[in-house]
Amino acid sequence: MDKVTDWAYLLFNETTDEEVKAVAIMLLNGDLSIKELTKMDSIKVHFSSVKKKRRKGYIKSKELNKFVEEHLILGD
């Protein structure tokens, strides 16, 4: 997987805040860019946290794959 997918997964699992979860799904599907995400004040703290977690290897492949399968919207 790429780093944007990793960030979306970590962001989704970072919190119970539904707004953050929605942003993570938008990021996964390409509906939101990293540039747009970093301008969102409510997400900045979460995003800096997930970037650190990714560097430290907090990604579990099976859980990441399940997240992508459940939330990635594929075109017809």
C-alpha positions in Angstrom: 0.0 0.0 0.0 1.0 3.6 -0.4 1.5 6.2 2.4 -1.8 7.9 1.7 -3.6 4.7 2.3 -1.6 4.1 5.4 -2.5 7.5 6.7 -6.2 7.1 5.9 -6.2 3.8 7.8 -4.4 5.2 10.8 -6.6 8.3 10.8 -9.7 6.2 10.7 -8.5 4.1 13.7 -7.0 7.1 15.6 -10.3 8.3 17.0 -14.0 7.7 17.5 -14.8 11.2 16.0 -17.1 10.6 13.1 -15.7 13.7 11.3 -12.2 12.4 11.4 -13.4 9.0 10.2 -15.2 10.6 7.3 -12.1 12.6 6.3 -10.1 9.4 6.4 -12.5 7.7 4.0 -12.4 10.8 1.7 -8.6 10.6 1.7 -8.7 6.9 0.9 -11.0 7.5 -2.1 -9.1 10.5 -3.4 -11.9 12.9 -2.6 -9.6 14.9 -0.4 -5.9 15.8 -1.0 -3.1 15.9 1.5 -2.8 19.6 0.9 -6.5 20.1 1.7 -6.3 17.9 4.7 -3.4 19.8 6.2 -5.4 23.0 6.0 -8.2 21.5 8.2 -7.6 22.8 11.7 -9.6 20.0 13.3 -7.5 17.3 11.6 -4.0 18.7 12.0 -3.3 17.1 15.4 -4.6 13.8 14.3 -2.6 13.9 11.0 0.7 14.7 12.7 0.1 11.8 15.1 -0.6 9.3 12.3 2.4 10.3 10.4 4.5 9.5 13.4 2.7 6.2 13.9 3.3 5.2 10.3 7.1 5.8 10.7 7.1 3.7 13.8 5.4 0.8 12.0 1.9 0.8 13.6 0.4 -0.7 10.4 -1.1 -4.2 10.6 -1.5 -5.6 7.1 -4.6 -7.6 7.6 -6.5 -4.7 9.3 -5.3 -2.3 6.6 -6.5 -4.6 3.9 -9.9 -5.0 5.7 -10.2 -1.2 6.0 -9.5 -0.7 2.3 -12.0 -3.5 1.3 -14.7 -1.9 3.4 -14.2 1.7 2.5 -12.7 2.0 -0.9 -15.3 3.0 -3.5 -14.5 1.5 -6.9 -16.0 3.0 -10.1 -18.2 0.9 -12.3 
